[in-house]
Amino acid sequence: MKLSVALFFLLLCQVVLSQIQDKIDFISAKVTVQPNPLSKSIKGTVTYDFVALRDTESVFLDAIDMEFSNVILDSKKVKYSNDGKRITIKKRLKKGRAYTLLLDYTSQPRQTVYYSRWQFPDSLMQKREGTGSKAIYSKLQQYMDSRMLYLLNKGEGQIWTQGQGKYTSHWLPSFDDMTEKVEFDLSIIFNSGYEVFANGILKDKITKGGQTTWHFDMKNPMSSYLVAFVVGNFKQKTVKSSSGVEIGLYFEPKDSLKVEPTYRYTKQVFDFLEKEIGVPYPWQNYKQIPVQDFLYAGMENTGATVFSNTFVVDSVGFVDKNYVNVNAHEMAHQWFGNLVTEQSGEHHWLHEGFATFYAYLAEKEIFGSDYFYWRLWETANALSNFSGEGNGEALTNASAGSLTFYEKGAWALLMLKQRVGGEAFKEGIKNYLTKFAYKNVTIADFMWEMEKASGMKLKDFEEQWLQESEFPMEIAKNYLMENNASIKRFYGMKNQIENRPGAAEEILKAEWEGFKSIALKKQLLLEYAGGLSPSFLQKLLKEEGLKVRQAIVLGTESIPLEIKTDFETLLKDQSYTTIESALFRLWTDFPDQRKHYLDVTKDITGLPNKNVHMLWLALALVTPDYENNMKSKYFEELNGYTGIEHHFEVRLLAFQYLRSIGAFNDQTLKNLIAACNHHVWHFKKSSRKMLKDFMKAKENLARVEAIYPTLNLEQQQYLDKTLGR
């Protein structure tokens, strides 16, 4: 293949840089950072100890948009270049010699460090001396701002990092390369009154002049995308695993009554994983911290999982949305991803597929085998539909999506375990983790360990499950039917119903009493409830459990008058999803009873996204003659939920309801425009689409133009771009 001169030069430069860096082994890093929520900046110092493996002329670190005030190698200032992406130190380094590199720097990260729920009046912003990331405080003003910072934000402000996919090099000169593993010790300086968390054990914390420094210690190396810290107002509950590992369960003070349901089964999951994996937990301790507006469900930073506070639930919320699977998934990553790390993206199965697989095994241990196999049935159908639409992806494809790496990856391990046998599988896992501990691996490394442990050649397995893009649904379906009687029965019932149109109820009635599986009943009702008689539905509503009743609500388009009274009991069911669906269905189907339904559900909040209360507010606003004297207050509350201090899921629901009832005011529009630059991609995308749709009407565009002067520069720039000017 011929290369252009420019492309050849670019590739040559990349190869040269890679070769230089291969000559250096970074051993440890002492990191001190001071985040500033006012300027959204980082002031930091990092000291790296490294060894030159060969003679070389320079060493580099990835450093995105950083300014360096000191670059010191072995106590002497050295020449360096900084292109905004990397800092390169020009110095002749000798093979076998150890060096110490110190960097003082500042940055204003565009990503990777996120500030949630901070609000500042102009008067406080003006107290800074200087501008931008170089702003400094006097000792007295620093102390005063510390107290004001806490009081103004009611202790609710948070700072947290997300390295995977976002690059730690935005806030710490480090390595956008998973193969460079370093022992990181972090020290975080922040205003007293807040708590700080980072990887490792907290050695001590020192308070001086309104500032506290937290010192954390790590013992083993890790890739830099796993380095993390969190700042916020948290309390702690501590439990210990059976092996003696301390597990810190963190929560905001307002959520003290939700600690048990949120972290339910945590110790059991930890103990199960240690036993099932066969290798002791490889880090000093384990922490779990819920944060506002997190980008994903959770992130497995070494010894310090950060997860979305939408999983902080009460016991009723636990029924519909709980942390168990995410908890187990991120915990499993401490072995698969953190202890043993992929060399590059085409080996990502070794992270996500493994964590998903062991999370499902943990759920099987807790909720039983029927739950386990029906979860697999759901993922198999999702993969089959995805693959059937021509979107199938191989597990060796570095560009594959989450569905492939997570769910197809878990299925591949399930099939591998079946192929080689449970004993050989467990031996192979143990040997793999032991041999490659604190190192990087490829899929070939793992498969070789499995072949050794089982004595089998597994090339055909690799071809079918790792390299083939299409998901083998028939193999998955046969496996599920062979291992789970209720799934086999489901397919039998489905065939009967399809072969006898109009006979669904007769067929279901004939066998219903023999069904023991809740998941089977639920799935049959989700598919066929709409065609069942009122008398049969009434019987099920009275006799069946919560999840089956919920399936009736979700599976019916309208409520027969004969079961209206039975349906009304669902407004007090122990499921916020059921209550939400029942309220909307009853309010829609029986207009003369709307006031009663609203009165019954008035004080129910629902899940963390306030699903029940948000629906209630919207319905209360559009119900004629319902508390007319309170409608302005209800509007203010619903509109208030679009504000930046609320979780993005709450904001999105509020925007959607206000749009559906045509109730956008100027403040709604300002909040919607602000949401168009949010750091959570899918919320930003939804907000941008909503705004564009709104502005299609000329009168609405005029309203947006009218508030344009009141917007900040970033918001104005987005509107200018959107409007093509």
N, C-alpha and C positions, 0 to 999 in steps of 0.2 A: 504494500500500500504506500502510495506517495504522500509525503507530508509537506505542507507549506513551510517556508522558512520560519515564519512567526510561530507556527504551532510546534515545529521542531525545537526552536529555542525555548519555548515555554516548557515543553516536556523535559528538555535537558536540564533546565533550572530546577525543576521539581526533583529530578533524579539526583542532582548534585546535593540539594538540600537534604534529601532523604539519606544519602550516603553519609553526610556530615553528622546528622543526628544519630545514625547508627553507631557512631564512634563514641557516644556519650551514654553513661548509665546514671540517671538521676536516682539518688538513694532516699533522701528525706527532704522535707520542706517544713520550715517554721513560718507560719502565716499569721499576720496580724491585720485585721481589717476593721475599719470604722465606717459603717453605713450611715448615710445622712438622708432621712426621708424628706427633708425640705427641698434639697437640690437633687435628690435621687442620685446621689453620687457615692463613690467608694474611695476612701483614702486607705492605702495599704502598704504593707512591707512584707516581703517574702525573702527568706534565706534558704537557698537550695544547696545541699551537699551533693556533689556528683563526682564520678570517676571517669577519666578519659580512657576508653578501651583501646584507642589507637591514637597516634599523633594526628592532630587536626589543627586547623587555623581559626575555627570559630565554633560557637554554640548558639542555638536560638531557642526561643520560647514563643508560643502563640500568645498574642496580646492584642485584643481588639480595641482600637481607639483609646489607647492609654497614653498618659503623659508620665515621663520618668524624671524624677528630681535627683535620684542617686542610682548609679549603676557601679557596684563595687565588687571586684573579684579578688579574693584573698587580701582584703583590707586596702586595696588600691583601686582608685577610679580607673575605668577602662573606656575605650572608645566603643561606641555601639551605633547601630542604625535602627530606626523605628519607622516602618512603612505603614503603620496603622493596623497591620495584621499580625506582624511579628516583630519582636526585638531580637536583633542579632548582635552578639558580643564578638568583636574582632580581637582575638588573642590566640597566640600559639599555645596549644595544650599538648602535654606530653603523655604518652601511653603509660598507664598504670598509676598515674598521679591523682590524688584526691584534691578537689577544689571546693571553695565556698563562694557562692554568688549571692549578693544582696541587692534587692531592687526596692526602691521607694517609688510609689506610683499613685496616680489618681485616675479615676475613670467615671464616666456616666453611662452605665450599661444600657443599651437599647433593649436588651433581653437578658434572660438568665437570672437577674435579680428583680423581684417584683414587690411593689409596695401597695398593700391593701388597706383601705379604710382610713387613710390619713387625710386630715383636713386642716388647712392653715389659713388664718386671716392675713390680709396684706400687712398688718402691723407687725406680725411676727416675722414675715418674710423680709421686711425691711431692716430687721435687727442684725442681719448677717453683715459681716464686714467683707468686702470683696464680692466677686461674682462667680457663678458657676462652681465647678468642682474645686476651685482654689479658695473658696470662702473659708475664713477662719473665725473663730469666736474668741472673745476675751474670756478669762477664767470665770469672772462673775456672770457675764452674759451667757456663757455656756451652761452654768448651773441654773440660771433663771429659765433659759429655754428648755432645759431638761424637765423642770417642773411644769412649765407651761405646755410642753409637748404632751405630757401624760394627761394633764387636766383637760386640755382642749379636745383631745381625742378619746377621753374617758377610758383610757387604757386599751382601746380596741384596735389601734393601729398594729399592723403586722408587716414584717419583711421576711421573705423566703426566697430560696434559690431553686432553680431547676436546671441541672446540667445536661442531662441526656437530651440530645436533639437540639439543644440551645447553646452549648459550648460554655464551659466554665471560664474559658479565656476572655470572656467579656468582663469578668470582675477579678480574675486572678491570673497573672502570667503563668501559663501552664501548658497543657499538651492536648491538642485536638486529635488525639491518637490514643486509642485504648491500649496499645501495647506498651506504653510507658507507664509503669507502675511505681508509685512513690508512697512513702509513709508520710502522711500529712498530719501535722499538729496545728490546730487552729486556735487563735485567740481573737475574740470579738469584743470590741469596745462599743458600748451603747449606753444610753440614758438609764440611770437607775430607776427602778420601778417596773421595768420590763424583765422578762426572762429570755435567756438565750440558749439555743441548743446547736450542737454541731456533732460531727462524727467523733466517736471515742468517748472516753471517760472524762468527766469534769474534774480536773485536778484541784482548782481553786478559783475563787473570784475575788477581785480586789476593787473596792469602791473608793473613789477620790473625786471630790469636787463635782458631785452630781453625775459622775460617769462611773460605770462598772466595767471591769475587764474580766471576761470569762476565759479561762485557759483549759483547753481540751487536749487530750493525749491519745494518739493511736499507736498501736504496736506493730501492725503489719501493713504492707503496701497495697495500694488500690489505684485504679485508673482515675484520672482527675475529673471525669464527668460525674463521679460519685461523691465528690466533695460538696458539702452542703452546710448551710446554717439557717436558723429560723429565729426571728425576734418576735415576741408578742407577750400578751398577758395570759399566762397559763398556770394551772395547778397540776399536781401530779399524783397519780396513784401508782404504786410499785408492786409488782408481783414477781415471783421467782419461778423459773422453770424447774422441772424435776432434777435437771443437771446443775442447777445453781446459778444460771444466767439471770441477771437482773433485767427485768422488762419494765420500762417506764411508759405508763399510759397517760398522756397529757390531754388536758381539756381546758376550755375557757371557764372561768368561774360561773358564768350564767348557765352552763351546761352540766353542773354537778350532778343533777338527777338523771342524766342520760349516760353516765359513765358505764354502768353495768351493761345495758343493752348495746351500746356502741361497741364495747370491747368484749362482748360475750364470746366465750370459747377461745380467747387469745392464748391462754396457757395450754389448753388442750391441743390447739393447733401447733404450737411451738414444740411441745413434747412429741406429738405425732410425727412431725417432720424430722426431728433428730433421729427418731427410731426408724422411720421408713427410709430415709436417705442413708442412714448408717454411718454418717460422719458427724462428729460433734459440731455444734454451732461455732463458726470460725472467727468470731469477733468478740470484743471485750464485754459489750453490753448491747441492749437493743432498746430503741426508743420509737414511739409513734406519735406524730404531732399533726393534728388536723388544722388546716389553714383555709382562709377565705379565697375564693376565686382561683383555686388551683387549676392548672392546665389540664390535668388528667384525673383519673380516679385515685392514683397513688404513684409514688416514686420510691424506689428501693435504695436510696442513698445508704452507703455503708453504715450499718448499725443505727440508722436514723431515718426511718420511713416517714415521708411527708405525704399526707393524703387529704382529699377534699372534705371539708366540714359538712358537706351534704350527707355524709354517712354518720353524722352525729345524730342519733335518733332516740326516741323513747321506745318503750316496749311495744306499743301499737305500730309505730313506724317500722320496727324490726321485721314485721310480717311481710312488708312490701319492698323494703329497701334496707339491706343491712351490709355491714362491713366484712362479713365472714370470708367471702371469696377473695375480695381485694386484700384483706389482711393476710390470708394464706399465700396469695400470689406474691405479694411484696416480700413476705418472710422467706419464701422459697428462693427468691432472687439472691438472698444473702449467700447462698451456695452457688446457684446457677446464674452467673452474671457478675457477682462481686468477688467471690473466691476464685472462680474459674471464669475467665472473660474471653469472649470471642475476639478473634484477630481482626475481623472486619465484617461489614454488613452482610455478606453472603452466608455468614455463619450465625445469623441472628436467631435462628431456631434454637440454638444452644442456650439462649436466654429465655425468650418469651414462651416457646413451646414447652420447655421444662417447667417454668414457673406455673403456667396454666395447668399442666398435667398434675403437678403435685398439689395445687390448690383444689382441683377436683377430687383427688384422693382424700384430702383433708375433709372436704364436704361429705364425702362418702362415709368417713369415720364418724362424723357428727350427725348427719341427717339420714343416713342409711343408703343401701344400695339402690333402692327404687328411685330415690331422688337423683343419685349419681347417673344412672343410665338414662333417665329422662332429660337431664341436662345435656348429656352427650347426644341424645336424639335431636334436641333443639339445635345444637351446633352443627350436627351433620346435615340437617335440612338447610340451614343457612349457607353452609359451604356448597351443598349441591345446587342450590338456587344460584349462587354466585358463579359457580363453575359452569352451570348450564347456560348461562347468559354469555358465555365466551370470555369470562373474566378470570378464569382459573389461573393460579400462580404456583410455581414451584417453590418449595421451601428453601431452595438454594438461590433464589432470586433476591438480590440485595434490595430491590425496589418493591418487593411484595408489600401488601398492606397488613394491617393489624389482624384481620380475620384469618389470613393465611398463617402468619407467624404464631398467633396465639392458639386458634382453634384447630386448624389443620395440623399445627405443630404438636398439640396435645394428642390428637388422634394418631399421629405417627408414632409417638411413644407408647401409646396404648397397644397399637398393633405390634410394635417391636417387643414389648413385654410378653404379649401372647405368643409371638413367634419363638423367642428364646427361652421362655419360661421364667417364672417369678424369681427363682433362686439365682439363675445366671444373670438376670437383669439387675438385681440388687448388687451382685458382686461386681458387675461391670460399672455400675454407677459409683460404687465405693472406690474402685481402682482408678477410675477417671478423675474423681475429685481429689484423691490423695496424690496421684502422680502430677497433676497440673495445678495444685494449690498455689494461689497467688501468681499464676501465670496466664498466658493466653493460649487459645486452642482453636482448632478447626473442626469441622464436622468429621473429617477423616480421622482425626485423633480420637474422637468419641467412638466412631464406628469400629475402629481397630480394637479398642478396649472391649467392646461388646462381642466382637468376633473371638477374641481371646477367652473371654469369660464363658462364652457359650459353646465354643468349638465349632461354630457354624460359619459358613460363607453367607454374607448378607447383601451381596451385590444386587440381587433381584429386589430385595426390600428397599434399598436405596433408590433404585430406578422407579419403583411404583409410588413410594410415599414421599421421597425427597425431591426427585428430579422431574416427575410428571406434574403437569399443571392441572390436569383434571382431577377432581375429587372422586374417588371410587365409592360412590354412594351404595351400590349393591353390596359391596363387601362390608361397609359400615352397617347397613340395614340387617344383613344376615348375622353379623356379630351381636347386634343389640337384641335381635329376636332369640338368638341362642342363649343369651345370658340373662334376659329379663322377660319373665312370663307376661307381665302387663303390657309391654310393648308388642310382643307377639300377638296378644289378644287384641290390642288396638288395631293392628293391621287386619286381623280376621274380621273384626266388627266393621271396619271401614269397607272391606270388600263386600260384606253382606249388604250394607246400606246402599252402596253404589249399584249393586246388582238388583236391588228391589226399591226403585224410586218411590218415595212417599211412605215407606215402611220404617223410617228411622225410629220412631217412638216404639213401635211394636218390638223391634229388634232390641232396643236398649232396655225396655221394660223386662224382657224375657231373661236378661242376664245381669241386670243392674245389681241385684242383691248379692251376687257372687263376686262383685268387684271389691277388691281390698286396696287397690292403689288409688290414692288421692290424685296423683298426676294423670292417671288414665281417665278418671271421671272428669277431671278438669278439661282435658284436651277434647274429649268427646262432646262436652257441653259447649266449648268454644266454637266447635265446628257445626254442631247440630241443634243448639238450644233454640234458635229462631224458628224451627219447625215443630217444636214440641207443644203439646196441649197445655192450657192453663192448669188443669188438674194435676198433671205430672210435674210441672214446674213448681206448683204449690207444695206438693209432697216433698220435693227436693229441698226447697227453701226451708221447710220445717225440720227436716231430718238430717241434712248434710252439714258438713263442717264449713269453716270460714272460706277456704280456697275454692270449694265447690260452689258455694253461694256467690262468690265473686265472679266465677266463670259464667254464671247465669246472667249477672248484671252486664258483663262485657259481651256476652254472646247474643243478647236480645236487642232488637232495634226499637221495640215499643213494649209497653207494659199492659197486658190484658187487664181489664177492669176486675176480673175475678180474683186476681192475685195482688191487687193494689195494696191491701192491708198488710199482706206478707212482705211485699216489697218495701213498705214504709219502715219495717223493722230494721232494714239494712242501714238506715240513717244512724243507727247506734251500734253498728257492727264494729269489731275490733280490727278494722283495716281502713286506713285513710283513702286508699285507692277505691275501695268499695263505696265508702261514704260519698266521695266526690262523684263517682259515676251514678250512684243511686239518686243523689240530689239533683243532678242535671236531668236525669231521665224522668224523675217524678215531677220536677218543676215544668218540664216541657210537655208531658202528657196530661197533666191535671192542673190546668191554669187556675181553677177556683180554689185550689189548696196551696197556692204558692206562699202565701203569708205564713201558713202553718209550717211548711218545710223550711223556710228561712228562719223561723223562730227556733225550731228544733236544732239547727246546725249553727246557730249564731256564734257560739263561743268555741268552735273547733278550728284549730289552726291547720293541722295536718302534718305532712312531711316537712323536711327542712325548706323546701321551696314554697311552703304555705299553700299547697295545692287546693285544700278545701276552702280556706279563708279567701283566697283570691277569687275563686269561683263565686263564693258567697257575696263578696263585694260587688262583683259585676252584675249578678242577678238582682241584688238589692237595689242597685242603681236603675235597672230597667224595668223593675216590677212596679206597675202603676199603684199609687196610693199606699206603698209600703214605706212607713216611717219617713214621710216627706220632709219633716223637720230635720232629719239626719242625713239627707242625701248629699249635701255639700260636704259634710264631714267624711262620709264614706268615699266621695270622690277624692278628697284631699289625701285620704289614707292610701287608696289604690294608686293614685298618681305619685304619692311619695315613695312607693316601692320601686319606681323607676330610677331613683337616685343612686349616685355612685357608691354610697355607703352600704348598699344592699348587695347580696350575692347575685351573680349574673343570672342564675336560674330564676330567682325571684323577679328580677328586673325584666327578663324576657317575658315571663307570664304576664306581668303588669302591662307591658307594651302591647302584648297580643290582645288582652281583654279590652284595654282602652281603644285600640284600633277597631275591634269588633263592634263596639258600641258607639264609635265615632266621637270619642271624647278627648282627642289630643288638644292640650292647650300649649301655650308658649313654653312652659316649664317642661312639659312632656317632650316637646321637640328639642329643647336644649339637651335634655338627658339622653334622648335618642341619638343626637349628633355626637355627643360625648362617647356613647357606646360604640360608635363606628370606628373608634381607635382603641378599643379594648384589647388587652393582651390575649384573651381567650379567643382563638380563631373562629370557632363556630358561632359564638355569640356575636362577634364582630361581623361575621358574614350575614347572619340573620338580621342584625340591626341595619346594615347597609342596604340589604334588599328591602326591608320595611320602609326605610327612608326614601329610597328611589321610587317605590310604588306610591308612596304618599305624595311625592312631588310631581307625579304625572298629571295631577289636576292643577290647572293654572292658579286657582285661588289658593291652593296649598303651597305651591311654589312661592307665591307672593308672601305668604306667612313666614316661610323660611327666610326669604330675602329680608324681611322686616327685622328679624332677630339677629341677622348676620353680624351687625356691629357689636353685639353684646358677647360674641363668642371669643374664645381665646385663639391665639395664632394657629395652633395645630388644627383646631376645628375649622377655622376659616380656610386653611390650606386644603383640608379634605373636601370641603364644599366647592372650592374653586376647581379642584381637579374633577369632582363629580359632575359639575355643571359645565365643564369644558372651557374654562376661562383662565 
